[in-house]
Amino acid sequence: MPEELKTKEEFMATLSLASICYVKRVKNSDIVKLKLRTKKKLYTFKTTPEDANKIVSSLNIPVEEV
């Protein structure tokens, strides 16, 4: 089961453990889901499209649009 991260700070702290980040843009909604895949778990973080673009541009791991 994926674990949901509630804050941007939690997301950034978990980022060091992740190997890839998946970006899912939900149609007809103002939500973007960022998913971090670590060795053992999948973490999800829901945010706005503007914040997601800022976060994705600053990542240093591979990013894949889903």
C-alpha positions in Angstrom: 0.0 0.0 0.0 1.3 3.5 -0.8 1.8 5.9 2.0 0.5 9.5 1.5 2.8 12.4 2.5 0.9 15.4 3.8 3.4 18.2 3.5 6.0 19.4 1.1 8.7 19.1 3.8 7.9 15.3 4.2 8.1 14.9 0.4 11.5 16.7 0.2 12.8 14.6 3.1 11.7 11.3 1.4 13.2 12.5 -1.9 16.7 11.4 -0.9 15.6 7.7 -0.7 13.7 7.7 -4.0 15.0 6.3 -7.3 12.3 7.7 -9.6 9.4 10.2 -9.4 6.2 9.6 -11.3 3.9 12.6 -12.1 0.2 12.0 -12.7 -1.9 14.9 -13.7 -5.6 14.2 -12.8 -7.9 15.3 -15.6 -10.7 17.8 -14.9 -9.1 18.6 -11.5 -6.6 21.0 -9.9 -4.6 18.1 -8.5 -1.2 16.6 -9.5 0.0 13.5 -7.8 3.7 13.1 -7.3 4.8 9.5 -6.6 8.2 8.6 -5.2 9.4 5.0 -5.7 11.8 3.8 -3.0 13.3 0.4 -2.7 10.5 -0.8 -0.4 7.6 1.6 -0.7 5.7 4.0 -2.9 5.0 7.5 -1.4 2.3 9.8 -2.9 1.9 13.6 -2.5 -1.0 15.6 -3.8 -0.4 19.2 -4.8 -1.4 22.0 -7.2 -0.1 22.1 -10.7 2.0 25.3 -10.0 3.7 23.7 -7.0 4.2 20.4 -8.9 6.0 22.2 -11.7 8.3 24.0 -9.2 9.1 20.7 -7.4 9.7 18.7 -10.6 12.0 21.3 -12.0 14.2 21.1 -8.9 14.4 17.3 -8.8 17.7 15.5 -9.4 16.2 12.0 -10.0 14.5 10.7 -13.2 11.0 12.0 -13.7 8.3 10.1 -15.7 4.9 11.4 -16.7 2.1 8.9 -16.2 
